[in-house]
Amino acid sequence: MNEEVDVLLSNPYLSTLAFFTVAVIALVVFLTLFELVTKYDDWAEIKKGNISVAMATGGKIFGICNLFRFAILNNDTMIHSLIWAGYGFVLLLVAYFIFEFLTPYFKIDEEIKNDNKAVGLLSMMISISLSYVVGACVT
């Protein structure tokens, strides 16, 4: 079975399609997990025009996809790429909780839900920046 998969993945078009498909599915799963830890409904807030939620969610999307970029570039197999991207996602999730903990003056989720653009922008930048740090560590 592995030999057939290896032959299929040796085709750059099929390999690209496979990595793309896995990354999109993982992105949906990871965003769902992020949604579970936030105290607001991301997509309902975005539909209402909440720019702060859109920035924070966009930062999460960029961060997760950036982790996949590094994982795919630095690993030979799909499973290793998925493992590294998953590990990076866990680190981004931990960073989210640290960000919330290190701001005792206000609640991050409440500020983002209330469309505090400064907090939304900061949240976005943290997700993006840390994805580069984690990505640089991927082997």
C-alpha positions as CSV (number, residue, x, y, z in Angstrom):
1,M,0.0,0.0,0.0
2,N,2.8,2.4,0.9
3,E,4.5,1.8,-2.4
4,E,1.4,2.7,-4.3
5,V,1.0,5.9,-2.3
6,D,4.7,6.8,-2.8
7,V,4.3,6.4,-6.5
8,L,1.2,8.6,-6.5
9,L,2.9,11.2,-4.4
10,S,5.9,11.3,-6.6
11,N,3.8,13.1,-9.2
12,P,4.1,16.8,-8.2
13,Y,0.5,17.6,-9.2
14,L,-0.9,14.8,-7.1
15,S,1.5,15.6,-4.2
16,T,0.4,19.2,-4.3
17,L,-3.3,18.2,-4.3
18,A,-2.7,15.8,-1.4
19,F,-0.8,18.3,0.8
20,F,-3.4,21.0,-0.1
21,T,-6.3,18.8,0.8
22,V,-4.8,17.7,4.1
23,A,-3.8,21.3,5.0
24,V,-7.4,22.5,4.3
25,I,-9.0,19.8,6.4
26,A,-6.5,20.4,9.2
27,L,-7.2,24.2,9.0
28,V,-10.9,23.5,9.4
29,V,-10.2,21.3,12.4
30,F,-7.8,23.7,14.0
31,L,-10.1,26.7,13.5
32,T,-12.9,24.7,15.1
33,L,-10.7,24.0,18.1
34,F,-9.8,27.7,18.3
35,E,-13.5,28.5,18.2
36,L,-14.2,26.2,21.1
37,V,-11.8,28.2,23.3
38,T,-12.9,31.6,22.4
39,K,-15.9,33.1,24.2
40,Y,-17.6,34.4,21.0
41,D,-18.8,32.9,17.8
42,D,-16.1,33.9,15.3
43,W,-18.2,33.5,12.1
44,A,-21.3,35.2,13.6
45,E,-19.2,38.1,14.7
46,I,-17.5,38.4,11.3
47,K,-20.9,38.2,9.6
48,K,-22.0,41.2,11.8
49,G,-18.9,43.1,10.5
50,N,-16.7,42.8,13.6
51,I,-13.3,43.8,12.2
52,S,-11.4,42.8,15.4
53,V,-12.7,39.2,15.2
54,A,-11.9,39.1,11.5
55,M,-8.3,40.3,12.2
56,A,-7.9,37.8,15.1
57,T,-9.3,34.9,13.0
58,G,-7.3,35.9,10.0
59,G,-4.2,35.9,12.1
60,K,-5.0,32.3,13.2
61,I,-5.6,31.2,9.6
62,F,-2.3,32.8,8.5
63,G,-0.5,31.3,11.5
64,I,-1.8,27.8,10.9
65,C,-1.2,27.9,7.1
66,N,2.3,29.3,7.8
67,L,3.0,26.3,10.1
68,F,2.0,24.0,7.3
69,R,4.3,25.8,4.9
70,F,7.3,25.2,7.1
71,A,6.2,21.6,7.9
72,I,5.8,20.7,4.2
73,L,9.1,22.4,3.2
74,N,11.1,20.6,6.0
75,N,9.5,17.1,5.9
76,D,9.5,14.3,3.4
77,T,6.2,12.7,4.3
78,M,2.7,13.8,4.7
79,I,2.4,12.3,8.2
80,H,5.5,14.1,9.4
81,S,4.3,17.4,8.0
82,L,0.9,16.9,9.7
83,I,2.6,16.0,13.0
84,W,4.8,19.1,13.0
85,A,1.9,21.4,11.9
86,G,-0.3,19.9,14.7
87,Y,2.5,20.5,17.2
88,G,2.8,24.0,16.0
89,F,-0.9,24.5,16.4
90,V,-0.8,23.3,20.0
91,L,2.0,25.9,20.6
92,L,-0.2,28.6,19.0
93,L,-3.1,27.6,21.2
94,V,-0.8,27.8,24.3
95,A,0.3,31.3,23.1
96,Y,-3.4,32.3,23.0
97,F,-3.8,31.3,26.7
98,I,-0.5,33.0,27.7
99,F,-1.7,36.2,25.9
100,E,-5.0,36.0,27.8
101,F,-3.1,35.4,31.1
102,L,-0.6,38.2,30.6
103,T,-3.2,40.9,30.1
104,P,-4.9,41.0,33.5
105,Y,-6.3,44.6,32.9
106,F,-8.9,43.3,30.4
107,K,-10.2,40.1,28.9
108,I,-8.9,39.5,25.4
109,D,-12.0,37.7,24.2
110,E,-14.3,40.4,25.5
111,E,-12.3,43.2,23.9
112,I,-12.2,41.4,20.6
113,K,-15.9,40.6,20.7
114,N,-16.5,44.3,21.5
115,D,-14.6,45.2,18.3
116,N,-11.5,46.7,20.0
117,K,-9.4,46.9,16.8
118,A,-6.2,47.4,18.8
119,V,-6.6,44.1,20.6
120,G,-7.7,42.3,17.4
121,L,-4.7,43.6,15.5
122,L,-2.4,42.6,18.4
123,S,-4.0,39.1,18.5
124,M,-3.4,38.8,14.7
125,M,0.2,39.8,14.9
126,I,0.9,37.4,17.8
127,S,-0.5,34.5,15.8
128,I,1.4,35.4,12.7
129,S,4.7,36.2,14.5
130,L,4.7,33.1,16.6
131,S,4.0,30.9,13.5
132,Y,7.3,32.1,12.1
133,V,9.1,31.3,15.3
134,V,7.6,27.8,15.5
135,G,8.1,27.3,11.8
136,A,11.8,28.1,12.1
137,C,12.1,25.3,14.6
138,V,10.4,22.6,12.4
139,T,12.8,19.9,11.4
